[in-house]
Amino acid sequence: MSTYVYGITRSPAPHLREGLTGVGDPPRPVRILQRDGLVALVSDAPEDLRPKRRELLAHQQVLAEVNAERVVLPMRFGSLSEDDGTVGEVLVERAEHFLERLDTLEGKVEYNIKASHDQEAVLHVVMAQQPELRAESEANRAAGGGSYEQKLALGEKVARAVQAREPVDAALLRHAVEPLAAEVSEGPQSAGWLTNLSVLVAREAADELLSAVEELGTSAPQLDLKVNGPLPPYSFVEKTDASADATAGARAAPAAG
């Protein structure tokens, strides 16, 4: 049976709560493999693993439980190896690399922070900073709302002004968190987000980071800020190295379809 790999940490083995399970239906019990000062968190792999919500959450929960106690190198969801022996061989062969990454990330956690515009608040900012738009809006209102063409023209101007603020407001978040961060990584962009930052921060600086984000939300009310963390350092593991090495010769879980 194939082995599913959740993550890698250093010896001694972490304390796993009794009955901790991971992916699969029924969920597979999580166990540990130890080699050369390293510990791999693994379970038996399900036959037909799919990236469904339940499976993704199970993968994350195993990592979160260990991350609450110590640093862990998280593997991608769906990291499968041929068997326990293959995982053990990779731990031995790549021990120096994994230990170096664990040393680099020791005492640090990741926070993911996304920023979007609060539409009502950003309109207030745009109108306050561009008197000509405010004057045009007031003139339309005084004329009973203005003609269709006038409303359309004003709407397009306001939309352009809001769009022009997007990189400016995205930079506000980066400037707020960078002084407190060990590293900052720009995450994938998607519709609705001005910026999507992953922030690596020392555990003892986490409260200061959260306070800085809260202060930014107060001083820049046009920003809607969403914070997720603390997380294992998903964005700072060198994905092309750690996950691939830990599951050498493995097959990936199929994509959803």
LUMSE-968825 format. One record per atom (N, C-alpha, C): residue number from 1; x, y, z; atom name; residue in three letters. Coordinates in steps of 0.001 Angstrom, whole numbers, plus 500000, padded with zeros to 6 digits. Example, Ala and Ser with C-alpha at 12.3 -4.5 7.8 and 13.67 -1.06 7.14 Angstrom:
# residues 2
  lumkol    east   north      up  nulum  zavex
       1  513190  494310  507800      N    ala
       1  512300  495500  507800     CA    ala
       1  513200  496700  507800      C    ala
       2  512850  497750  507080      N    ser
       2  513670  498940  507140     CA    ser
       2  512900  500030  507870      C    ser
This chain:
# residues 257
  lumkol    east   north      up  nulum  zavex
       1  500843  498797  500000      N    met
       1  500000  500000  500000     CA    met
       1  500873  501245  500000      C    met
       2  500484  502270  499242      N    ser
       2  501225  503523  499183     CA    ser
       2  501164  504253  500527      C    ser
       3  502154  505134  500720      N    thr
       3  502232  505924  501949     CA    thr
       3  501931  507385  501639      C    thr
       4  501036  507966  502412      N    tyr
       4  500690  509378  502271     CA    tyr
       4  501564  510178  503231      C    tyr
       5  502199  511243  502726      N    val
       5  503120  512041  503542     CA    val
       5  502505  513418  503805      C    val
       6  502370  513768  505091      N    tyr
       6  501800  515062  505493     CA    tyr
       6  502881  516127  505666      C    tyr
       7  503969  515751  506320      N    gly
       7  505006  516739  506589     CA    gly
       7  506206  516100  507256      C    gly
       8  507226  516931  507462      N    ile
       8  508488  516468  508045     CA    ile
       8  508876  517420  509171      C    ile
       9  509305  516851  510294      N    thr
       9  509829  517641  511394     CA    thr
       9  511062  516937  511945      C    thr
      10  511639  517489  512986      N    arg
      10  512850  516872  513534     CA    arg
      10  512529  515996  514738      C    arg
      11  513441  515092  515051      N    ser
      11  513318  514256  516247     CA    ser
      11  513555  515133  517478      C    ser
      12  512984  514754  518641      N    pro
      12  512186  513564  518889     CA    pro
      12  510790  513685  518284      C    pro
      13  510140  512569  518190      N    ala
      13  508818  512555  517573     CA    ala
      13  507851  513439  518344      C    ala
      14  507002  514175  517638      N    pro
      14  505999  514996  518323     CA    pro
      14  504954  514128  519003      C    pro
      15  504328  514691  520014      N    his
      15  503236  513981  520682     CA    his
      15  501975  514141  519841      C    his
      16  501472  513040  519332      N    leu
      16  500229  513062  518565     CA    leu
      16  499098  512608  519469      C    leu
      17  497999  513372  519452      N    arg
      17  496877  512977  520306     CA    arg
      17  496375  511600  519884      C    arg
      18  495893  510879  520850      N    glu
      18  495402  509522  520600     CA    glu
      18  494262  509562  519601      C    glu
      19  494347  508703  518597      N    gly
      19  493285  508606  517607     CA    gly
      19  493363  509615  516485      C    gly
      20  494499  510330  516364      N    leu
      20  494638  511312  515288     CA    leu
      20  494571  510595  513943      C    leu
      21  493698  511082  513069      N    thr
      21  493547  510495  511744     CA    thr
      21  493748  511559  510677      C    thr
      22  493970  511085  509458      N    gly
      22  494205  511988  508350     CA    gly
      22  493225  511769  507221      C    gly
      23  493759  511626  506014      N    val
      23  492917  511508  504828     CA    val
      23  492311  510116  504739      C    val
      24  491301  509996  503863      N    gly
      24  490688  508699  503601     CA    gly
      24  489289  508579  504171      C    gly
      25  488536  507626  503658      N    asp
      25  487191  507317  504131     CA    asp
      25  487061  505799  504205      C    asp
      26  487208  505239  505414      N    pro
      26  487365  505925  506696     CA    pro
      26  488747  506565  506821      C    pro
      27  488896  507573  507696      N    pro
      27  490175  508260  507863     CA    pro
      27  491271  507314  508346      C    pro
      28  492453  507448  507748      N    arg
      28  493574  506582  508116     CA    arg
      28  494296  507122  509347      C    arg
      29  494676  506259  510297      N    pro
      29  495455  506705  511460     CA    pro
      29  496809  507287  511027      C    pro
      30  497198  508369  511679      N    val
      30  498490  508995  511400     CA    val
      30  499556  508326  512251      C    val
      31  500716  508073  511649      N    arg
      31  501825  507465  512375     CA    arg
      31  503107  508223  512029      C    arg
      32  504200  507844  512669      N    ile
      32  505468  508545  512438     CA    ile
      32  506532  507566  511954      C    ile
      33  507418  508084  511093      N    leu
      33  508604  507356  510654     CA    leu
      33  509821  508181  511055      C    leu
      34  510807  507570  511697      N    gln
      34  511987  508303  512161     CA    gln
      34  513253  507772  511485      C    gln
      35  514045  508734  510956      N    arg
      35  515334  508401  510359     CA    arg
      35  516284  509600  510515      C    arg
      36  517484  509370  510956      N    asp
      36  518553  510372  510965     CA    asp
      36  518121  511733  511519      C    asp
      37  517468  511717  512671      N    gly
      37  517078  512964  513310     CA    gly
      37  515855  513620  512721      C    gly
      38  515168  512934  511832      N    leu
      38  513978  513487  511187     CA    leu
      38  512765  512581  511435      C    leu
      39  511599  513194  511375      N    val
      39  510338  512479  511555     CA    val
      39  509423  512827  510388      C    val
      40  508896  511816  509739      N    ala
      40  507878  512027  508711     CA    ala
      40  506525  511631  509293      C    ala
      41  505534  512486  509095      N    leu
      41  504164  512212  509513     CA    leu
      41  503443  511589  508330      C    leu
      42  502985  510365  508496      N    val
      42  502446  509617  507367     CA    val
      42  501199  508846  507783      C    val
      43  500526  508293  506784      N    ser
      43  499449  507333  507001     CA    ser
      43  499388  506446  505766      C    ser
      44  498605  505391  505839      N    asp
      44  498317  504636  504626     CA    asp
      44  497544  505546  503676      C    asp
      45  497793  505394  502379      N    ala
      45  497128  506244  501390     CA    ala
      45  495844  505589  500902      C    ala
      46  494761  506371  500796      N    pro
      46  493521  505819  500234     CA    pro
      46  493727  505425  498773      C    pro
      47  492914  504523  498303      N    glu
      47  493025  504072  496916     CA    glu
      47  492630  505158  495922      C    glu
      48  491598  505942  496256      N    asp
      48  491080  506924  495306     CA    asp
      48  491025  508291  495984      C    asp
      49  492190  508879  496188      N    leu
      49  492281  510158  496897     CA    leu
      49  491930  511305  495966      C    leu
      50  490997  512150  496404      N    arg
      50  490577  513321  495642     CA    arg
      50  490671  514559  496521      C    arg
      51  490975  515711  495931      N    pro
      51  491090  516934  496724     CA    pro
      51  489741  517527  497102      C    pro
      52  488965  516750  497839      N    lys
      52  487677  517225  498329     CA    lys
      52  487885  517982  499631      C    lys
      53  486891  518762  500009      N    arg
      53  487017  519611  501195     CA    arg
      53  487413  518813  502436      C    arg
      54  486778  517676  502658      N    arg
      54  487061  516886  503846     CA    arg
      54  488514  516425  503862      C    arg
      55  489021  516010  502694      N    glu
      55  490392  515523  502614     CA    glu
      55  491404  516662  502818      C    glu
      56  491126  517813  502206      N    leu
      56  492016  518956  502367     CA    leu
      56  492087  519391  503825      C    leu
      57  490943  519419  504492      N    leu
      57  490915  519808  505898     CA    leu
      57  491646  518794  506772      C    leu
      58  491519  517520  506437      N    ala
      58  492203  516480  507207     CA    ala
      58  493716  516639  507084      C    ala
      59  494193  516909  505886      N    his
      59  495622  517132  505652     CA    his
      59  496102  518325  506479      C    his
      60  495346  519421  506426      N    gln
      60  495726  520636  507148     CA    gln
      60  495684  520438  508655      C    gln
      61  494733  519662  509134      N    gln
      61  494591  519456  510575     CA    gln
      61  495787  518714  511157      C    gln
      62  496283  517717  510442      N    val
      62  497466  516993  510919     CA    val
      62  498643  517955  511057      C    val
      63  498846  518780  510034      N    leu
      63  499950  519729  510071     CA    leu
      63  499759  520778  511159      C    leu
      64  498525  521261  511324      N    ala
      64  498261  522288  512328     CA    ala
      64  498532  521764  513730      C    ala
      65  498204  520498  513962      N    glu
      65  498419  519939  515296     CA    glu
      65  499901  519891  515638      C    glu
      66  500725  519510  514688      N    val
      66  502167  519466  514943     CA    val
      66  502743  520884  514985      C    val
      67  502247  521747  514101      N    asn
      67  502759  523118  514029     CA    asn
      67  502498  523898  515313      C    asn
      68  501483  523520  516072      N    ala
      68  501209  524190  517341     CA    ala
      68  502327  523950  518349      C    ala
      69  503079  522872  518141      N    glu
      69  504137  522490  519074     CA    glu
      69  505523  522833  518560      C    glu
      70  505715  522745  517240      N    arg
      70  507058  522895  516667     CA    arg
      70  506952  523195  515181      C    arg
      71  508092  523532  514563      N    val
      71  508097  523790  513128     CA    val
      71  507964  522471  512369      C    val
      72  507223  522527  511273      N    val
      72  507028  521360  510424     CA    val
      72  507120  521803  508974      C    val
      73  507758  521001  508134      N    leu
      73  507792  521269  506698     CA    leu
      73  506563  520606  506078      C    leu
      74  505578  521392  505657      N    pro
      74  504359  520790  505125     CA    pro
      74  504536  520307  503691      C    pro
      75  504024  519136  503399      N    met
      75  504011  518619  502039     CA    met
      75  502739  519057  501331      C    met
      76  502787  519080  500020      N    arg
      76  501582  519370  499241     CA    arg
      76  500515  518308  499515      C    arg
      77  499251  518710  499408      N    phe
      77  498177  517719  499468     CA    phe
      77  498374  516712  498342      C    phe
      78  498211  515446  498666      N    gly
      78  498335  514399  497659     CA    gly
      78  499735  513881  497475      C    gly
      79  500641  514139  498439      N    ser
      79  502021  513644  498325     CA    ser
      79  502056  512165  498721      C    ser
      80  502245  511314  497741      N    leu
      80  502224  509869  497956     CA    leu
      80  503586  509279  497626      C    leu
      81  504007  508328  498439      N    ser
      81  505242  507611  498175     CA    ser
      81  504935  506124  498051      C    ser
      82  505867  505401  497463      N    glu
      82  505612  503985  497168     CA    glu
      82  505286  503200  498426      C    glu
      83  506059  503442  499501      N    asp
      83  505832  502742  500764     CA    asp
      83  506638  503445  501853      C    asp
      84  506528  502958  503095      N    asp
      84  507254  503557  504202     CA    asp
      84  508763  503508  503980      C    asp
      85  509228  502427  503399      N    gly
      85  510668  502291  503181     CA    gly
      85  511215  503370  502270      C    gly
      86  510456  503714  501230      N    thr
      86  510898  504762  500310     CA    thr
      86  510962  506112  501019      C    thr
      87  509980  506409  501857      N    val
      87  510004  507663  502617     CA    val
      87  511228  507689  503519      C    val
      88  511506  506589  504207      N    gly
      88  512672  506523  505084     CA    gly
      88  513971  506740  504332      C    gly
      89  514090  506154  503136      N    glu
      89  515308  506332  502333     CA    glu
      89  515519  507801  501965      C    glu
      90  514432  508493  501610      N    val
      90  514534  509909  501240     CA    val
      90  514936  510745  502444      C    val
      91  514408  510428  503626      N    leu
      91  514798  511158  504826     CA    leu
      91  516302  511038  505066      C    leu
      92  516835  509858  504864      N    val
      92  518272  509647  505059     CA    val
      92  519070  510398  503996      C    val
      93  518671  510250  502741      N    glu
      93  519417  510859  501640     CA    glu
      93  519395  512380  501691      C    glu
      94  518290  512955  502140      N    arg
      94  518123  514410  502113     CA    arg
      94  518106  515018  503507      C    arg
      95  518669  514312  504475      N    ala
      95  518630  514769  505865     CA    ala
      95  519247  516154  506022      C    ala
      96  520378  516386  505399      N    glu
      96  521052  517681  505556     CA    glu
      96  520159  518819  505061      C    glu
      97  519531  518609  503917      N    his
      97  518666  519650  503349     CA    his
      97  517467  519912  504243      C    his
      98  516781  518846  504676      N    phe
      98  515587  519039  505493     CA    phe
      98  515932  519715  506821      C    phe
      99  517048  519324  507422      N    leu
      99  517441  519927  508689     CA    leu
      99  517797  521400  508509      C    leu
     100  518394  521739  507377      N    glu
     100  518715  523145  507102     CA    glu
     100  517437  523966  506985      C    glu
     101  516433  523431  506275      N    arg
     101  515173  524165  506138     CA    arg
     101  514468  524290  507487      C    arg
     102  514505  523247  508293      N    leu
     102  513892  523314  509615     CA    leu
     102  514596  524343  510491      C    leu
     103  515928  524412  510377      N    asp
     103  516671  525428  511138     CA    asp
     103  516249  526830  510709      C    asp
     104  516102  527039  509397      N    thr
     104  515722  528352  508872     CA    thr
     104  514343  528778  509355      C    thr
     105  513427  527821  509453      N    leu
     105  512046  528128  509806     CA    leu
     105  511748  527965  511301      C    leu
     106  512744  527576  512071      N    glu
     106  512552  527342  513499     CA    glu
     106  511973  528585  514185      C    glu
     107  510938  528365  514986      N    gly
     107  510355  529454  515756     CA    gly
     107  509497  530410  514959      C    gly
     108  509171  530048  513715      N    lys
     108  508400  530949  512862     CA    lys
     108  507101  530269  512417      C    lys
     109  506111  531101  512135      N    val
     109  504824  530623  511625     CA    val
     109  504417  531515  510464      C    val
     110  503451  531037  509717      N    glu
     110  502957  531790  508561     CA    glu
     110  501564  532348  508851      C    glu
     111  501340  533574  508390      N    tyr
     111  500003  534156  508363     CA    tyr
     111  499692  534528  506915      C    tyr
     112  498478  534237  506496      N    asn
     112  498029  534677  505181     CA    asn
     112  497072  535849  505373      C    asn
     113  497350  536949  504677      N    ile
     113  496550  538161  504819     CA    ile
     113  496103  538615  503435      C    ile
     114  494814  538716  503256      N    lys
     114  494241  539175  501989     CA    lys
     114  493567  540525  502204      C    lys
     115  493661  541399  501215      N    ala
     115  493043  542719  501285     CA    ala
     115  492142  542919  500082      C    ala
     116  490966  543430  500334      N    ser
     116  490054  543831  499270     CA    ser
     116  489504  545207  499621      C    ser
     117  488786  545822  498692      N    his
     117  488201  547128  498937     CA    his
     117  486816  547003  499545      C    his
     118  486571  547764  500599      N    asp
     118  485211  548003  501061     CA    asp
     118  484642  549060  500120      C    asp
     119  483666  548688  499315      N    gln
     119  483234  549553  498218     CA    gln
     119  482709  550905  498697      C    gln
     120  481924  550905  499746      N    glu
     120  481388  552184  500231     CA    glu
     120  482504  553071  500767      C    glu
     121  483425  552482  501529      N    ala
     121  484502  553276  502122     CA    ala
     121  485462  553805  501063      C    ala
     122  485777  552991  500036      N    val
     122  486717  553462  499022     CA    val
     122  486101  554574  498185      C    val
     123  484787  554554  498001      N    leu
     123  484126  555653  497282     CA    leu
     123  484257  556960  498064      C    leu
     124  484118  556875  499377      N    his
     124  484301  558070  500208     CA    his
     124  485721  558617  500055      C    his
     125  486707  557720  500040      N    val
     125  488099  558145  499899     CA    val
     125  488319  558816  498547      C    val
     126  487823  558188  497478      N    val
     126  487997  558740  496134     CA    val
     126  487348  560117  496029      C    val
     127  486141  560255  496540      N    met
     127  485443  561536  496460     CA    met
     127  486147  562606  497287      C    met
     128  486701  562196  498426      N    ala
     128  487393  563158  499282     CA    ala
     128  488693  563632  498655      C    ala
     129  489351  562763  497905      N    gln
     129  490652  563110  497343     CA    gln
     129  490568  563692  495934      C    gln
     130  489414  563592  495308      N    gln
     130  489268  564132  493947     CA    gln
     130  488063  565077  493917      C    gln
     131  488290  566361  494246      N    pro
     131  487190  567342  494339     CA    pro
     131  486382  567461  493053      C    pro
     132  487026  567250  491905      N    glu
     132  486299  567388  490644     CA    glu
     132  485224  566309  490501      C    glu
     133  485512  565119  490976      N    leu
     133  484497  564065  490941     CA    leu
     133  483363  564376  491913      C    leu
     134  483734  564864  493086      N    arg
     134  482708  565217  494062     CA    arg
     134  481808  566331  493523      C    arg
     135  482426  567329  492872      N    ala
     135  481648  568445  492321     CA    ala
     135  480713  567961  491222      C    ala
     136  481205  567038  490384      N    glu
     136  480363  566503  489307     CA    glu
     136  479206  565696  489876      C    glu
     137  479471  564932  490922      N    ser
     137  478415  564149  491547     CA    ser
     137  477368  565056  492173      C    ser
     138  477816  566109  492838      N    glu
     138  476883  567039  493465     CA    glu
     138  476054  567784  492412      C    glu
     139  476681  568129  491276      N    ala
     139  475957  568812  490199     CA    ala
     139  474871  567900  489628      C    ala
     140  475199  566631  489429      N    asn
     140  474199  565676  488949     CA    asn
     140  473044  565553  489926      C    asn
     141  473408  565469  491223      N    arg
     141  472361  565346  492231     CA    arg
     141  471446  566571  492234      C    arg
     142  472037  567754  492102      N    ala
     142  471254  568993  492086     CA    ala
     142  470333  569058  490870      C    ala
     143  470726  568379  489792      N    ala
     143  469922  568371  488564     CA    ala
     143  468953  567188  488538      C    ala
     144  468686  566638  489714      N    gly
     144  467733  565532  489785     CA    gly
     144  468353  564197  489441      C    gly
     145  469651  564114  489521      N    gly
     145  470345  562856  489236     CA    gly
     145  471135  562903  487953      C    gly
     146  470804  563859  487071      N    gly
     146  471508  563960  485805     CA    gly
     146  470936  563022  484770      C    gly
     147  471360  563237  483542      N    ser
     147  470902  562385  482447     CA    ser
     147  471576  561019  482503      C    ser
     148  471068  560116  481695      N    tyr
     148  471678  558786  481622     CA    tyr
     148  473149  558886  481233      C    tyr
     149  473440  559724  480236      N    glu
     149  474810  559893  479761     CA    glu
     149  475702  560467  480862      C    glu
     150  475177  561426  481625      N    gln
     150  475960  562021  482706     CA    gln
     150  476245  561001  483810      C    gln
     151  475244  560221  484148      N    lys
     151  475440  559181  485165     CA    lys
     151  476477  558159  484708      C    lys
     152  476382  557762  483429      N    leu
     152  477316  556775  482894     CA    leu
     152  478739  557325  482893      C    leu
     153  478894  558579  482465      N    ala
     153  480221  559187  482420     CA    ala
     153  480824  559299  483817      C    ala
     154  480004  559723  484788      N    leu
     154  480503  559835  486162     CA    leu
     154  480865  558465  486713      C    leu
     155  480024  557475  486451      N    gly
     155  480310  556124  486934     CA    gly
     155  481626  555585  486405      C    gly
     156  481920  555842  485128      N    glu
     156  483176  555380  484532     CA    glu
     156  484373  556089  485160      C    glu
     157  484225  557387  485431      N    lys
     157  485325  558128  486065     CA    lys
     157  485601  557615  487479      C    lys
     158  484521  557376  488207      N    val
     158  484685  556858  489567     CA    val
     158  485328  555468  489536      C    val
     159  484893  554616  488611      N    ala
     159  485463  553267  488508     CA    ala
     159  486952  553327  488208      C    ala
     160  487364  554241  487328      N    arg
     160  488792  554383  487013     CA    arg
     160  489567  554883  488228      C    arg
     161  488956  555804  488980      N    ala
     161  489629  556332  490170     CA    ala
     161  489808  555244  491225      C    ala
     162  488794  554409  491394      N    val
     162  488890  553301  492354     CA    val
     162  489953  552307  491895      C    val
     163  489967  552008  490586      N    gln
     163  490966  551073  490058     CA    gln
     163  492376  551615  490259      C    gln
     164  492548  552927  490119      N    ala
     164  493865  553534  490295     CA    ala
     164  494346  553430  491745      C    ala
     165  493412  553300  492671      N    arg
     165  493781  553179  494084     CA    arg
     165  494222  551764  494450      C    arg
     166  493903  550796  493633      N    glu
     166  494158  549408  494012     CA    glu
     166  495630  549137  494341      C    glu
     167  496589  549489  493465      N    pro
     167  497986  549225  493834     CA    pro
     167  498450  550056  495020      C    pro
     168  497900  551252  495165      N    val
     168  498257  552108  496300     CA    val
     168  497816  551462  497608      C    val
     169  496576  550992  497644      N    asp
     169  496061  550379  498867     CA    asp
     169  496683  549010  499118      C    asp
     170  497013  548273  498060      N    ala
     170  497711  546997  498241     CA    ala
     170  499068  547223  498897      C    ala
     171  499739  548298  498505      N    ala
     171  501058  548608  499074     CA    ala
     171  500965  548953  500553      C    ala
     172  499824  549497  500988      N    leu
     172  499663  549831  502404     CA    leu
     172  499819  548581  503279      C    leu
     173  499253  547470  502841      N    leu
     173  499358  546240  503624     CA    leu
     173  500800  545761  503686      C    leu
     174  501478  545731  502549      N    arg
     174  502870  545279  502542     CA    arg
     174  503731  546158  503451      C    arg
     175  503549  547457  503380      N    his
     175  504338  548373  504200     CA    his
     175  504064  548173  505688      C    his
     176  502832  547751  506016      N    ala
     176  502489  547549  507424     CA    ala
     176  503124  546291  507997      C    ala
     177  503252  545237  507179      N    val
     177  503715  543950  507718     CA    val
     177  505202  543701  507512      C    val
     178  505798  544310  506507      N    glu
     178  507205  544016  506198     CA    glu
     178  508159  544249  507365      C    glu
     179  508019  545327  508143      N    pro
     179  508965  545526  509239     CA    pro
     179  508941  544426  510299      C    pro
     180  507867  543673  510372      N    leu
     180  507718  542635  511389     CA    leu
     180  507982  541236  510849      C    leu
     181  508167  541113  509547      N    ala
     181  508231  539799  508902     CA    ala
     181  509661  539344  508651      C    ala
     182  509870  538035  508783      N    ala
     182  511133  537453  508343     CA    ala
     182  511160  537354  506823      C    ala
     183  510012  537024  506237      N    glu
     183  509852  536972  504777     CA    glu
     183  508398  537291  504438      C    glu
     184  508193  537825  503241      N    val
     184  506851  538065  502714     CA    val
     184  506783  537478  501319      C    val
     185  505740  536708  501042      N    ser
     185  505568  536084  499734     CA    ser
     185  504231  536510  499152      C    ser
     186  504251  536958  497895      N    glu
     186  503025  537347  497197     CA    glu
     186  502339  536082  496707      C    glu
     187  501098  535874  497135      N    gly
     187  500372  534681  496754     CA    gly
     187  499628  534848  495452      C    gly
     188  498979  533802  494979      N    pro
     188  498202  533884  493732     CA    pro
     188  497108  534939  493840      C    pro
     189  496942  535700  492769      N    gln
     189  495903  536730  492749     CA    gln
     189  494603  536121  492233      C    gln
     190  493504  536669  492713      N    ser
     190  492195  536229  492232     CA    ser
     190  491255  537418  492261      C    ser
     191  490162  537308  491553      N    ala
     191  489204  538406  491468     CA    ala
     191  488720  538788  492862      C    ala
     192  488674  540079  493113      N    gly
     192  488171  540569  494391     CA    gly
     192  489231  540930  495389      C    gly
     193  490481  540422  495216      N    trp
     193  491558  540719  496155     CA    trp
     193  492506  541746  495560      C    trp
     194  492865  542753  496364      N    leu
     194  493899  543697  495954     CA    leu
     194  495271  543043  496063      C    leu
     195  495455  542293  497126      N    thr
     195  496726  541607  497330     CA    thr
     195  496493  540409  498242      C    thr
     196  497363  539426  498111      N    asn
     196  497281  538178  498861     CA    asn
     196  498688  537872  499353      C    asn
     197  498963  538187  500623      N    leu
     197  500318  538062  501155     CA    leu
     197  500415  536897  502133      C    leu
     198  501496  536140  502005      N    ser
     198  501872  535161  503024     CA    ser
     198  503059  535747  503773      C    ser
     199  502941  535775  505099      N    val
     199  503933  536449  505935     CA    val
     199  504539  535434  506890      C    val
     200  505857  535304  506855      N    leu
     200  506581  534443  507793     CA    leu
     200  507050  535317  508948      C    leu
     201  506658  534942  510165      N    val
     201  506934  535795  511319     CA    val
     201  507335  534931  512504      C    val
     202  508211  535469  513348      N    ala
     202  508564  534764  514579     CA    ala
     202  507325  534615  515453      C    ala
     203  507201  533470  516110      N    arg
     203  506018  533226  516939     CA    arg
     203  505796  534351  517946      C    arg
     204  506908  534838  518538      N    glu
     204  506763  535860  519567     CA    glu
     204  506374  537223  518998      C    glu
     205  506489  537391  517673      N    ala
     205  506100  538646  517033     CA    ala
     205  504705  538578  516422      C    ala
     206  504018  537447  516586      N    ala
     206  502721  537267  515935     CA    ala
     206  501695  538283  516436      C    ala
     207  501658  538519  517744      N    asp
     207  500685  539476  518278     CA    asp
     207  500940  540879  517736      C    asp
     208  502210  541229  517588      N    glu
     208  502544  542543  517035     CA    glu
     208  502098  542648  515584      C    glu
     209  502261  541571  514835      N    leu
     209  501792  541557  513445     CA    leu
     209  500284  541749  513374      C    leu
     210  499556  541018  514197      N    leu
     210  498098  541120  514187     CA    leu
     210  497644  542522  514604      C    leu
     211  498365  543118  515539      N    ser
     211  498032  544490  515953     CA    ser
     211  498262  545474  514814      C    ser
     212  499357  545261  514050      N    ala
     212  499647  546148  512924     CA    ala
     212  498561  546048  511858      C    ala
     213  498063  544842  511611      N    val
     213  496988  544663  510637     CA    val
     213  495702  545322  511141      C    val
     214  495429  545166  512423      N    glu
     214  494230  545787  512996     CA    glu
     214  494318  547314  512917      C    glu
     215  495491  547865  513206      N    glu
     215  495679  549318  513126     CA    glu
     215  495503  549809  511692      C    glu
     216  495985  549024  510732      N    leu
     216  495813  549403  509331     CA    leu
     216  494335  549436  508966      C    leu
     217  493575  548462  509454      N    gly
     217  492152  548447  509171     CA    gly
     217  491440  549675  509711      C    gly
     218  491953  550223  510820      N    thr
     218  491363  551431  511401     CA    thr
     218  491782  552674  510631      C    thr
     219  493074  552761  510281      N    ser
     219  493578  553958  509606     CA    ser
     219  493223  553993  508127      C    ser
     220  492954  552835  507548      N    ala
     220  492581  552754  506130     CA    ala
     220  491279  551966  506013      C    ala
     221  490145  552583  506386      N    pro
     221  488872  551847  506420     CA    pro
     221  488410  551361  505058      C    pro
     222  489052  551841  503976      N    gln
     222  488689  551344  502646     CA    gln
     222  489186  549924  502413      C    gln
     223  490018  549404  503334      N    leu
     223  490547  548054  503203     CA    leu
     223  489727  547073  504029      C    leu
     224  489356  545977  503408      N    asp
     224  488737  544846  504090     CA    asp
     224  489819  543781  504194      C    asp
     225  490273  543485  505412      N    leu
     225  491423  542621  505637     CA    leu
     225  490988  541294  506242      C    leu
     226  491461  540187  505649      N    lys
     226  491161  538846  506137     CA    lys
     226  492476  538167  506524      C    lys
     227  492556  537692  507773      N    val
     227  493772  537083  508298     CA    val
     227  493513  535618  508618      C    val
     228  494426  534753  508195      N    asn
     228  494337  533324  508497     CA    asn
     228  495673  532873  509071      C    asn
     229  495653  532302  510260      N    gly
     229  496889  531835  510870     CA    gly
     229  496721  531739  512384      C    gly
     230  497760  531219  513061      N    pro
     230  499048  530805  512502     CA    pro
     230  498946  529496  511722      C    pro
     231  499757  529397  510676      N    leu
     231  499772  528244  509792     CA    leu
     231  501170  527647  509727      C    leu
     232  501276  526373  509363      N    pro
     232  502599  525861  509000     CA    pro
     232  503143  526694  507836      C    pro
     233  504460  526755  507672      N    pro
     233  505041  527656  506654     CA    pro
     233  504907  527128  505233      C    pro
     234  503652  526987  504765      N    tyr
     234  503382  526437  503439     CA    tyr
     234  504132  527191  502335      C    tyr
     235  504204  528501  502456      N    ser
     235  504737  529331  501361     CA    ser
     235  506240  529516  501412      C    ser
     236  506903  528886  502386      N    phe
     236  508329  529165  502591     CA    phe
     236  509166  527899  502717      C    phe
     237  508691  526829  502081      N    val
     237  509358  525536  502227     CA    val
     237  510221  525178  501030      C    val
     238  510246  526031  500005      N    glu
     238  510892  525689  498735     CA    glu
     238  510179  524495  498130      C    glu
     239  508996  524735  497614      N    lys
     239  508128  523661  497142     CA    lys
     239  508798  522770  496109      C    lys
     240  509640  523343  495269      N    thr
     240  510263  522530  494235     CA    thr
     240  511285  521570  494815      C    thr
     241  511669  521776  496101      N    asp
     241  512640  520910  496736     CA    asp
     241  511966  519932  497693      C    asp
     242  511394  520478  498767      N    ala
     242  510976  519636  499879     CA    ala
     242  509916  518621  499503      C    ala
     243  508828  519054  498913      N    ser
     243  507752  518114  498618     CA    ser
     243  508182  517078  497600      C    ser
     244  508917  517512  496598      N    ala
     244  509360  516566  495575     CA    ala
     244  510325  515557  496161      C    ala
     245  511274  516033  496996      N    asp
     245  512271  515125  497557     CA    asp
     245  511655  514123  498527      C    asp
     246  510692  514603  499318      N    ala
     246  510118  513738  500348     CA    ala
     246  509290  512620  499748      C    ala
     247  508850  512796  498513      N    thr
     247  507999  511786  497870     CA    thr
     247  508634  511329  496561      C    thr
     248  509935  511171  496564      N    ala
     248  510642  510780  495353     CA    ala
     248  510062  509479  494794      C    ala
     249  509825  509486  493513      N    gly
     249  509263  508311  492868     CA    gly
     249  507780  508137  493145      C    gly
     250  507156  509185  493681      N    ala
     250  505763  509063  494075     CA    ala
     250  504841  509387  492931      C    ala
     251  503580  509109  493126      N    arg
     251  502538  509549  492217     CA    arg
     251  501655  510545  492961      C    arg
     252  501189  511537  492282      N    ala
     252  500351  512572  492901     CA    ala
     252  498898  512140  492878      C    ala
     253  498136  512699  493803      N    ala
     253  496697  512449  493783     CA    ala
     253  496091  513083  492556      C    ala
     254  495075  512476  491956      N    pro
     254  494454  513057  490772     CA    pro
     254  493740  514347  491092      C    pro
     255  493645  515208  490099      N    ala
     255  492931  516470  490293     CA    ala
     255  491439  516211  490383      C    ala
     256  490755  517178  490971      N    ala
     256  489302  517060  491049     CA    ala
     256  488709  517076  489657      C    ala
     257  487677  516317  489444      N    gly
     257  487109  516296  488116     CA    gly
     257  485786  515597  488072      C    gly
